[in-house]
Amino acid sequence: MSILECSTVVTNDFAKGRHDPKKGENSYFNGSWEELEQLVLNNFDKHLPNPQEVKGGFVVEVPVPAEGFFAGEIELGDLRDEEQVFAEVKPRFPGDQIRKSLWIERSELPAARQVIIPMYQSCALEDKYRQLDANDPGNWEIVSINASTSTVPMQIPFETMCHNDFGSAGGSPRVYKDPSHQIEEMKKSFVYSRDTLAVRKS
């Protein structure tokens, strides 16, 4: 049972823009946003242990059943010889730090084997990004859909983690118990990111 309260879940506009099935640029759910929100609400108490503390509140990662989700990343071992890797450099949204992206393209995104939904308490989001009342600790906002074909436990992408922790615009630095904890978390992120690659619809 979670010690955190969750009474309301919405999908933040940032996540809706990045995980639009029509765009196919990232992992997505083939149901409605309302169905996704109810699914996450029903599974909230199963969130991964040790919620991340950030300025203003907490971030949790909620595993949900993979049915109906399509993956935005694959293991490098699934890369086909003929596939090319694409790259771009741009911010995710106005005011965000410019970021680098690498991916391959396929006609359809593969079915996901595992899915984790990262959520921020509304009070942990900046005013300009928040969509629910920050005074209610039970308000949570979906900020991403992390779906993968990998069976290795998913980690935050290493570059995203560095942007968050080292002060890039648009990032949310985590609070670590001590420097060794930060190194341990960064190593897990690095190893996972090293062995996976993003995939988009062509």
PADREN-990905 format. One record per residue (C-alpha): residue number from 1; residue in three letters; chain; x, y negated, z. Coordinates in steps of 0.25 Angstrom, whole numbers. Each point is the difference from the previous one (the first is absolute). Layout:
// residues N
[NUM,"ALA","A",[X,Y,Z]]
...
// end
This chain:
// residues 202
[1,"MET","A",[0,0,0]]
[2,"SER","A",[5,-14,-4]]
[3,"ILE","A",[3,-10,11]]
[4,"LEU","A",[-3,-11,-11]]
[5,"GLU","A",[-15,-4,-3]]
[6,"CYS","A",[-5,0,-14]]
[7,"SER","A",[-14,-4,-2]]
[8,"THR","A",[1,-7,-14]]
[9,"VAL","A",[8,4,-12]]
[10,"VAL","A",[1,-9,-13]]
[11,"THR","A",[9,1,-12]]
[12,"ASN","A",[9,-12,-1]]
[13,"ASP","A",[-1,-7,-14]]
[14,"PHE","A",[15,2,-1]]
[15,"ALA","A",[-2,15,0]]
[16,"LYS","A",[-12,-1,-9]]
[17,"GLY","A",[9,-7,-10]]
[18,"ARG","A",[11,10,1]]
[19,"HIS","A",[-8,13,0]]
[20,"ASP","A",[-11,-3,-11]]
[21,"PRO","A",[-2,13,-7]]
[22,"LYS","A",[-2,-8,-13]]
[23,"LYS","A",[14,-5,0]]
[24,"GLY","A",[7,13,4]]
[25,"GLU","A",[12,-7,5]]
[26,"ASN","A",[0,6,14]]
[27,"SER","A",[-7,12,7]]
[28,"TYR","A",[-15,-1,1]]
[29,"PHE","A",[-13,6,5]]
[30,"ASN","A",[-11,4,-10]]
[31,"GLY","A",[-11,-3,10]]
[32,"SER","A",[-5,-14,4]]
[33,"TRP","A",[7,-10,9]]
[34,"GLU","A",[-12,3,10]]
[35,"GLU","A",[3,15,0]]
[36,"LEU","A",[15,-2,2]]
[37,"GLU","A",[-3,-9,12]]
[38,"GLN","A",[-10,10,6]]
[39,"LEU","A",[10,11,-2]]
[40,"VAL","A",[11,-7,7]]
[41,"LEU","A",[-9,-4,11]]
[42,"ASN","A",[-4,14,2]]
[43,"ASN","A",[15,5,1]]
[44,"PHE","A",[5,-12,7]]
[45,"ASP","A",[3,8,13]]
[46,"LYS","A",[9,9,-8]]
[47,"HIS","A",[10,-12,-3]]
[48,"LEU","A",[14,4,1]]
[49,"PRO","A",[6,-2,14]]
[50,"ASN","A",[8,-12,5]]
[51,"PRO","A",[-8,-11,-7]]
[52,"GLN","A",[10,-11,-5]]
[53,"GLU","A",[0,-13,7]]
[54,"VAL","A",[1,-12,-8]]
[55,"LYS","A",[-2,-15,3]]
[56,"GLY","A",[-15,-2,5]]
[57,"GLY","A",[-4,15,0]]
[58,"PHE","A",[2,14,-5]]
[59,"VAL","A",[1,8,-13]]
[60,"VAL","A",[-5,14,-1]]
[61,"GLU","A",[2,11,-10]]
[62,"VAL","A",[-13,8,-2]]
[63,"PRO","A",[2,14,-7]]
[64,"VAL","A",[-13,3,-8]]
[65,"PRO","A",[-4,12,-9]]
[66,"ALA","A",[7,0,-13]]
[67,"GLU","A",[-13,3,-8]]
[68,"GLY","A",[-4,-11,-10]]
[69,"PHE","A",[14,-7,1]]
[70,"PHE","A",[10,-2,-11]]
[71,"ALA","A",[15,-1,3]]
[72,"GLY","A",[8,-12,-3]]
[73,"GLU","A",[13,7,2]]
[74,"ILE","A",[7,13,-3]]
[75,"GLU","A",[12,8,5]]
[76,"LEU","A",[12,-2,-9]]
[77,"GLY","A",[0,15,-3]]
[78,"ASP","A",[-13,-2,-7]]
[79,"LEU","A",[6,-10,-10]]
[80,"ARG","A",[0,5,-14]]
[81,"ASP","A",[12,-1,-9]]
[82,"GLU","A",[-7,-8,-11]]
[83,"GLU","A",[-5,-10,10]]
[84,"GLN","A",[6,-14,1]]
[85,"VAL","A",[1,-9,12]]
[86,"PHE","A",[-6,-14,-1]]
[87,"ALA","A",[4,-12,9]]
[88,"GLU","A",[-6,-14,3]]
[89,"VAL","A",[3,-11,10]]
[90,"LYS","A",[-11,-8,5]]
[91,"PRO","A",[-8,-4,13]]
[92,"ARG","A",[-12,8,4]]
[93,"PHE","A",[-8,-12,2]]
[94,"PRO","A",[2,-15,1]]
[95,"GLY","A",[9,-4,11]]
[96,"ASP","A",[6,14,1]]
[97,"GLN","A",[15,2,-2]]
[98,"ILE","A",[4,5,-14]]
[99,"ARG","A",[2,15,1]]
[100,"LYS","A",[6,11,-9]]
[101,"SER","A",[-9,12,-5]]
[102,"LEU","A",[4,13,-7]]
[103,"TRP","A",[-10,10,-6]]
[104,"ILE","A",[-3,10,-11]]
[105,"GLU","A",[-13,0,-8]]
[106,"ARG","A",[-10,11,-3]]
[107,"SER","A",[-14,1,-6]]
[108,"GLU","A",[-6,3,13]]
[109,"LEU","A",[5,-1,14]]
[110,"PRO","A",[1,14,7]]
[111,"ALA","A",[-9,5,11]]
[112,"ALA","A",[6,-4,13]]
[113,"ARG","A",[4,11,10]]
[114,"GLN","A",[1,-9,12]]
[115,"VAL","A",[-6,-14,3]]
[116,"ILE","A",[3,-10,11]]
[117,"ILE","A",[-8,-13,2]]
[118,"PRO","A",[8,-11,6]]
[119,"MET","A",[-9,-10,8]]
[120,"TYR","A",[3,-13,7]]
[121,"GLN","A",[-8,-6,12]]
[122,"SER","A",[-7,-12,-5]]
[123,"CYS","A",[8,-8,11]]
[124,"ALA","A",[13,5,-6]]
[125,"LEU","A",[-3,-7,-14]]
[126,"GLU","A",[3,-14,-3]]
[127,"ASP","A",[-12,-9,-1]]
[128,"LYS","A",[1,-1,-15]]
[129,"TYR","A",[0,15,-2]]
[130,"ARG","A",[-10,4,11]]
[131,"GLN","A",[-14,3,-3]]
[132,"LEU","A",[-6,4,13]]
[133,"ASP","A",[-1,-7,14]]
[134,"ALA","A",[14,0,6]]
[135,"ASN","A",[-7,-1,14]]
[136,"ASP","A",[-6,14,-1]]
[137,"PRO","A",[11,11,2]]
[138,"GLY","A",[-9,10,-6]]
[139,"ASN","A",[1,-6,-14]]
[140,"TRP","A",[10,6,-9]]
[141,"GLU","A",[3,-2,-15]]
[142,"ILE","A",[5,10,-10]]
[143,"VAL","A",[13,-6,-6]]
[144,"SER","A",[4,12,-9]]
[145,"ILE","A",[-3,14,-5]]
[146,"ASN","A",[12,9,1]]
[147,"ALA","A",[-2,12,-8]]
[148,"SER","A",[11,10,-5]]
[149,"THR","A",[2,13,-6]]
[150,"SER","A",[11,3,10]]
[151,"THR","A",[-2,9,12]]
[152,"VAL","A",[11,-7,8]]
[153,"PRO","A",[-6,-9,10]]
[154,"MET","A",[-2,-14,-7]]
[155,"GLN","A",[8,-12,5]]
[156,"ILE","A",[-1,-15,-3]]
[157,"PRO","A",[9,-3,-13]]
[158,"PHE","A",[14,-4,4]]
[159,"GLU","A",[0,-13,-7]]
[160,"THR","A",[-14,-4,6]]
[161,"MET","A",[6,4,14]]
[162,"CYS","A",[12,-9,-3]]
[163,"HIS","A",[-9,-12,-5]]
[164,"ASN","A",[-8,2,13]]
[165,"ASP","A",[11,0,10]]
[166,"PHE","A",[10,-10,-6]]
[167,"GLY","A",[-10,-11,-2]]
[168,"SER","A",[-5,0,-14]]
[169,"ALA","A",[-12,-9,-3]]
[170,"GLY","A",[-12,9,0]]
[171,"GLY","A",[6,10,10]]
[172,"SER","A",[-4,4,14]]
[173,"PRO","A",[12,4,9]]
[174,"ARG","A",[-2,12,9]]
[175,"VAL","A",[4,0,15]]
[176,"TYR","A",[10,11,3]]
[177,"LYS","A",[3,6,14]]
[178,"ASP","A",[15,-2,-3]]
[179,"PRO","A",[10,-1,-11]]
[180,"SER","A",[2,15,-1]]
[181,"HIS","A",[-15,2,-2]]
[182,"GLN","A",[0,-10,-12]]
[183,"ILE","A",[12,8,-6]]
[184,"GLU","A",[-8,13,2]]
[185,"GLU","A",[-12,-6,-7]]
[186,"MET","A",[8,-6,-11]]
[187,"LYS","A",[7,13,-3]]
[188,"LYS","A",[-13,8,-1]]
[189,"SER","A",[-5,-11,-10]]
[190,"PHE","A",[13,0,-8]]
[191,"VAL","A",[0,15,-2]]
[192,"TYR","A",[-15,1,-4]]
[193,"SER","A",[2,-12,-10]]
[194,"ARG","A",[12,6,-5]]
[195,"ASP","A",[-7,13,-4]]
[196,"THR","A",[-13,-6,-6]]
[197,"LEU","A",[-4,-9,-11]]
[198,"ALA","A",[-12,-9,-3]]
[199,"VAL","A",[-10,4,-12]]
[200,"ARG","A",[-10,-8,-7]]
[201,"LYS","A",[-10,2,-11]]
[202,"SER","A",[5,-3,-14]]
// end
